[in-house]
Amino acid sequence: MTKKLLTGALITTPLIVINGTMAIYFQGGAGIQEVVVVGLLISVYVFLIWLINITLVTRVKVPQKWHLYVISFLIIGLVGFPFRLFVVSILTDLSTLDGFPNYPVLNALVVNSIVWVIIEMVRTGEEKKEAEATIDKLKIENLEAQKQSLIRQVQPHFLFNALSTLKSLISENQRDAESYTVKLSNFLRYSFANESADLTTLEQELDYVNNYIELQAIRFEGGFTHEIRIPENVMQYKIPVFALQTLVENIFKHNFFNEKKPLHFTIVHEEEGLTVRNEKIGLKLTDRNETGLLNLSKRYELTNGSSITILNTDEEFVVTIPLIP
């Protein structure tokens, strides 16, 4: 704030000086030399007013804001008297500068009022920025809490299904059971390792999602097909942690499908970002909620000011998320 106030002082001081000296000059009683001298003196005094008030605002702590106003106007009023005497000692013909001897006391109080108006404008702007920053921080903390809550909600349900599938595989095919256990281990390792992170690379998130899809493939046994088309040159772009996972998980959560009526979804890179598209099959309307998508949308907004795009038709559900360079 001090830097902004000093900038205000450098801008307003010349304007006030020009206004004061032009009035004296056009009265016709003062020459150029006298006007220049008076202008320099007024410049020093106006800038001094600024410095006094900047010091009060940045260094002095008072119970009430109006206390600073009282202190400021008392100081400026008192400083005006010795300044007036100083001006008198320099200018030998004050009669030609009619009205100027009153400047240091009366006009200085007017200048001080202008200075305080500017100070309050700057302080209000700074307080607004601080409040907005605090609100954004609280929003991020709230989203983080929501993300942790979603993870805790998803993991027990997912683990229950995963362990049930693993139990069946152990009795039917030990080799598949071993492969399933490795994939499940990798999936859970990523979940726990990144639950407190904000962003991750698309490559890491995609590895995580591939593990999830492979686990679901074993569980649903041909109940769905999928296609992933993402070029290598975007793999190091960033996305929020669990962003892609949320979208893919919603596909399995909100569609009723089986081997006779399989589901198909795609994950492709497009100009707008990463698009996840799935056909709608026997939607589980009673289970649908938009908490995950709302959470993801807000995370993008706070991370880099972008937003996700949702297209919901009778035939398909499409979500496009931006990639962060």
N, C-alpha and C positions, 0 to 999 in steps of 0.2 A: 504493500500500500504506500510506503514512503516514496518509492520511485514514481508512482503515479501522481502523488501530491507535489513532488518537486517538478514534474513535467507541467502540472497545472500552474505552478508558480511561474515557471519560465514563459508560459503562454500568456497568462493574464497580466503579469506585471507590465510588459510593454503596452498592452492595450489600455490599461488604466493610466499609465504615464502619458500616452498620446492624448487621451481624452482630457486630462488635466492641463497639460501644457498648451494644447490648441486653444482651450478656453482663455487662457492667460494671454496668448499671443494675439488672438483676434479682438481682445479688449483694446488693443492699440497702444497700451502704455509700456510695453516691454519690448526690448530688442531681442534679436536672435540669440545673442550671447547670454543674456539673462535667462531666456527661456530654456536654453540648453542646460545651464547650471541648475535651474530649478528642476528640470526633467531628470537629471542625474540624481539629485537629492531625493526626489519622489521615488525614483526607481529603487534606491537603497532602502528607503523606508518601507515601501510596499513589499519588497522581498523580505525585509526583516519581519514584517507582519506574518508573512507565510512561514518563515522559519520558526517563529515563536509558536504558531498554532500547530505546525507539524510536530514540534517537540512535545507540546501538550498532548496531542492525540496519541503519539506513539510511545511516550515515556511516562506520562502521569496517569496514575490509577485513582479514580474517584468513585464514590458510591453511586452517584447519579450523573447522567450525561450533562444536565444543565449546569452542574458545578464547573465543568470545563468552560462553558460559555461565559460564566461570571468571571472566572479567573482570567480568561482571554481578554475580555473587554476592559477589565481593570488594568491589566498590564499594558495594553495598547494605549489606553487613555493616559496613563502615567508616562509612558515613553514619549508621548506626543509633546509634552511640555519642554523637556531638554532638547528635543529635535527642533522645535520652533526657535529656541534660543540659538541653536547652532546655525539655523538658516539666517536669522537676523544678523549674526556676526559675519556672515559671508556676503550677504546682499546689502549694499550700502544705500540703495534707494528703494525701500519697500513701498514707498508711496506710489510707485509706478506699477506695483503688483497688487492692486487693490483686492483685498479679500484673501490673499494668500496666507497671511499670518494665522488664519483660522484653520487652515488645512490640516496641520498635524493633529489637531484634537477632534474636530467635528467630522471632517471628511475621512479621516483615518478610521473612525468608527463605522462609517458607511462601507469603506473598503474591507474592513474586518468582517462585516456582515456578509459581503459577497464571497469572501474567502471561506467562511463557514458553510455557506450554501454549497459551494463546490466540494468541500471536505465531506459534508454529509452525503452528497451524491456518490462520491467515491466509496465511502464507508458502506453505504447501502448496497452498492454493487458488489463489494468484496464479501459482505455478509450473505448476500444472495448466492454467490458462487460457493461459499463454504457450506451453506445449507443444502445446495444442490449436490455438492460432493458427498455430504453426509448421507443424503437420501439415496444416492447411487450406491454408496457403500453398504447401506442397510439392505437395499434391493439385492445386491450381489450375495450378501450373507444369507438373506432369506431364500434366494434361489439355491444356494449351496445346501441349505438345510432341506429344501424340497428334493434336491438331487439325492442327498443321503437317504431321505425317507423313501424315495422311489426305489433306490438300490436295495434297501432293507425289505421293501415290500416284494420286489421281484425275486430276489435270491432264494428266500425260503420256498416259494412256490416252484421256482425253476428247479431247485435242488431236489424237491420231493419227486417231481416228474423224472429228473435225471437219474436219481437213485433207483426209482422203480424200473426204468428202462435198463439200467445196469444190472439189476437183479435178474431180469429176464435173460439178458445176454449171457450172464455167467452160467446159467443152466443150459443155454442153447448153443452158444458159440464163444468159447473162451478167448479165441483170437480177436474177435470183434469186441469182446468185453474189454480186453487189454487196450485196444485202439481207442475205444470209447473213454476209458479212464484217462488216457493221456490227453485227449482233447478236452475233457472236462477239467482236468488239472490246469491246462493252459488257459482255459476260459476263466476259471476262478482266480488264477494268479493275476491276470490282467485286471479283473474286477477290483480286487483288493488293493492292487498296487496303484491304481489310478483313481480311486474313489474320492481322493482329496484334490486331484489335479483339475485344471480348468480346460486347457487345450491339449490336443495330441495331434500327431501327424496322421494324415489320411491312411498311410501305409500301416501304421500300428492299429488304428481303429478297424481297418479292413481285415487284418489278420485275426483280430478278436471276433469280428462278425462272421468270418469264414468258419471259425471254430464253432460258433453258435449254430450256424446253418448246418454244419456237418452233424452236430449233435441232434438237431431236429430231424435231419434226414434219416438217422437211425431210428429215432422214435416214431416217425410217421410212415416209414417204409414205403416210399414212392408216392406219398400223398401230395407232393408238390415238386415243381421244377423251378429253376431260377437261372438268370443270366447276369453276369457282371462284366461290364465293358468300361474300363478305366485306364487311360494311358499312363505310362510310367512317368511322364514329365510333370504330373500333378500329385504324385504320391507324397511329396514332402510338404504339400500345403497343409494348413492346420484346420481342424474343426473342433468344436467342443467335445470333451470326453463323453462317450456313450451317445453321441448324436445319431450316428448311423445305426448303432445298436437299438436305440429307441424306435426308430422307424421300422427296422426289420422285425423287431419283437411285436410291434403293433399289428403287422401283417398276420402273424400266427395267432395273436390274441383275439383279433376281431373277425376272423373268417372261419367258417365251418366247412372243412374239406376232408377228403379221404382219397384212397387210391382210385376209386371209381369216379370221383369227381375232384380231380387234382387242381391245385392252386398254382398259378404261375406269377412270378414277380421278377422285375429287373432292377438293377442298380447301374446306372450309366452316367458318364460325365458329359455334360452339355455346356453350352456357352454360359448359361446362367449359374452353373454350379453342379452339384451332385443330385441326380434325380432318382428317387425310389418310387417305382410304379407297380401297383398290383391290381389285378382284376378282383372284383367283389364276388365272393361265393358264400351264400348262406350266412350273411352277417350276423354276428352275435350282438344284437342291438342292446340287450340287457347288460352286457359287459362293457360297452363302449364308454370311455370317458376321455376327455381331451387334456388331462393334466400333463401328460408327457410332452405333448406338442406345445402347449402353452409355456411350459417350463423351458423347452428348447428355444422357442421363439424369443422369450425374454432374455435368455442367456446370450443369444446372438446380438440382440439389441444393445445390451450392456457391454459386450465384448468389443464390437467394432462398429456398432450403429447400423448393422445390416438386419435383414429380416428373412424369414423363410417364406416360401410360397406353397399354398395348399390348393389343390384342385380336386374337388369331390363331386363326381358325377354318379349317375345310376350304375354305370358299368365299371368304373375304376376309381382308385384313390391314388393321387399323385402328390408327392411332397418334394420340393427342390430346396436344398440347403446351400448357402454360399460356401465357397472355399476361401480360407484366409491365407494370403501369401506370407 
